[in-house]
Structure formats: structure tokens, C-alpha cells
Amino acid sequence: MDLLLKGKKALVTGSSHGLGFAVASMLAAEGAEVSINGRNQAAMASARDRILKATGVNVHGFTSDLSNAGAPARLIDDAASAMSGLDILITNTGGPHPGRFEDSTEADWLGAFNLLLMSHVRMIHQALPYLRRSSIPSVLTITSFAVKQPISNLVLSNSLRAATVGLTKTLALELGPEGIRFNSILPGWTDTERVQTLMQNRASQNKTTPEEELKKQAADIALGRLATPEEFAYAAVFLVSPRASYITGTMLSVDGGVLKGLF
Ligand SMILES: NC(=O)c1ccc[n+]([C@@H]2O[C@H](COP(=O)([O-])OP(=O)(O)OC[C@H]3O[C@@H](n4cnc5c(N)ncnc54)[C@H](OP(=O)(O)O)[C@@H]3O)[C@@H](O)[C@H]2O)c1
């Protein structure tokens, strides 16, 4: 199936590695012009070079910390200016510090609020004028399966992701009449640097090894293994493509069956 993405202009944030990188790479492989971002300049430049080498499409790289108040709006303007427009926005950042409620400080909560909710709010707010000029406007927020089933030792994510999903659904309803689609993907356990760090954290808490923790985690997933970032990207790229033109307001779990509830 041709996803009709050739020449479309996409910004994927938090994309120097992990889920965002896989999505940006796949969009580029489908012929979209892409902009990527991350905080670390060297990691972002390396990601840009790898995508360019693999696909030959135009890739623009930007460096900023999206938890800082002015950064999301600046990134939207810079990316839209570099690409002369914006059709697709995929909002994503790294996750917050792990920890239990009683370990969390006021500063942790405010930091996570800026990282996990306000980065999406600020980017989408600034992107709307550009998206209104697109013929295929689409926004995808990347959240977590924690929205449906809290993950142990991740109180900040468990609490704030739900707000981002509430935002996504509200925007789908408010802006559907203008043809702008909003969806969210709730990733399950996917093999990225973040998950490796989380497993190291669990291992030092439980006096085990990261490999043992990964094995325990995999045993709790119906498919018995973690996802690859590419398995996540196939779903994300379809959802933002014109082929998903009648899908909006959807919260799609890509989780290998880790969620145990009926809905
Ligand atoms: N992987 C999973 O199993 C899983 C499951 C559920 C939810 N999630 C969530 O999905 C998101 C992506 O996960 P991932 O596994 O791909 O994470 P990751 O491997 O840590 O990658 C995160 C990406 O975002 C960038 N980034 C981090 N903080 C940023 C910030 N403040 N501003 C701008 N860029 C930032 C990172 O680059 P720099 O470090 O250079 O900034 C990197 O490119 C996270 O929010 C994570 O919590 C992941």
C-alpha cells in the first residue's frame, strides 16, 4: 500500500534515538521530508546523518529541551520554516525519572508536567496555523500504556500521561470539523535506551541484573517479548498517513498484549 507520504512535511520530536528515531526514519523511507530533534547535538546530528544516508531525503535537525517553556514554539517555527510548511506533527519527548510517590519532590512534578504535558500543549498550539494550511493535517502524541494500567515505580508517567490523552481526545473533537486529525499511541515495552535505563534501575533496586529484569518483564507480555522500535513505527506512520484519513481521537495500544483489561 502506498501511504501517500511522498513530499509531505513531518516533524517528529524526541527523535535522535528510540521510538521517535524509528518513526522519523520510516517517514523518510516513505519519501516524507522530516525534521528531527533532541537535546544532545551530537546524537541529533548522528541521527540526521543516518536517516539521510539510508533514504536520501531532506532531513532537518534541531536541538532543544522541550521541557523549557519557549522551546516547543521555537522548534515548530524553525521546522516549519525549514520545510516551508508542516503536514504531520508527532509530539514525543523522553520519559520522566522513575520513582515511587514518596520519593517524588515538588520539582519532580513540575518538571514532569512541563516534559510530559506542556511540551505537547505548546507544540500543538504553535503548530495549528501551519496545520490549517495543510491538505492532510495530522497530529500524533506518543504517550504510554501507563494511561490504562499504571507501571510500577513510575508515578510521574502514570499520572501525567493521562492528561496528554485527555488533551489529544479533546483536540480531535474540537478540530475534527476543520479536518485536523489527532491520535495517540500508547506504547508498551519497546527495546530502546530508556527501557535499558529503567531495567538497570530495577536491577539495582532488586539486586538482580538488567537481563533478569528484562526476562521478568517479557514474561508479563502476551507475546513474550518486547517490541522493536520499528514495530512501533509501522503503526505510527500509518496513523499519520493520509491512508488513516477516517481515524481520529483514537488511543492505540501497541503493546504486545501487556494490557490485561478488556478495553
Ligand atoms: N520504550 C518504551 O518501552 C516506552 C513505553 C511506554 C512509553 N514510552 C515513552 O515514549 C517516549 C519515547 O520513549 P523512548 O523509549 O524512545 O525514549 P528514549 O530512548 O529515551 O528516547 C527519547 C528521545 O527523546 C529525546 N529527548 C529526551 N528528553 C527530551 C527533551 N526534554 N526535549 C527534547 N528531546 C528529548 C532524546 O534525545 P536526548 O536525550 O538527546 O534529548 C531521544 O531522542 C518516552 O516518553 C517514554 O517514556 C516508552
The ligand as an ORCA input file, in Angstrom:
! r2SCAN-3c Opt
* xyz 0 1
  N      10.247      2.435     25.131
  C       9.182      2.040     25.828
  O       9.025      0.863     26.161
  C       8.120      3.032     26.221
  C       6.924      2.565     26.772
  C       5.944      3.466     27.147
  C       6.175      4.822     26.971
  N       7.349      5.259     26.437
  C       7.546      6.694     26.313
  O       7.730      7.045     24.947
  C       8.646      8.143     24.862
  C       9.825      7.757     23.979
  O      10.433      6.629     24.565
  P      11.840      6.046     24.090
  O      11.912      4.703     24.690
  O      12.031      6.234     22.637
  O      12.841      7.037     24.894
  P      14.383      7.263     24.674
  O      15.042      6.035     24.145
  O      14.872      7.811     25.972
  O      14.447      8.410     23.546
  C      13.944      9.674     23.827
  C      14.278     10.660     22.723
  O      13.791     11.943     23.116
  C      14.873     12.871     23.268
  N      14.545     13.689     24.440
  C      14.528     13.280     25.730
  N      14.164     14.302     26.526
  C      13.954     15.365     25.717
  C      13.580     16.710     25.955
  N      13.343     17.157     27.187
  N      13.461     17.548     24.888
  C      13.711     17.097     23.639
  N      14.075     15.841     23.359
  C      14.192     14.973     24.393
  C      16.110     12.002     23.415
  O      17.302     12.655     22.984
  P      18.202     13.479     24.038
  O      18.422     12.593     25.217
  O      19.441     13.850     23.284
  O      17.386     14.670     24.377
  C      15.760     10.851     22.477
  O      15.971     11.226     21.144
  C       9.078      8.454     26.302
  O       8.293      9.495     26.803
  C       8.809      7.169     27.026
  O       8.593      7.355     28.409
  C       8.323      4.398     26.053
*
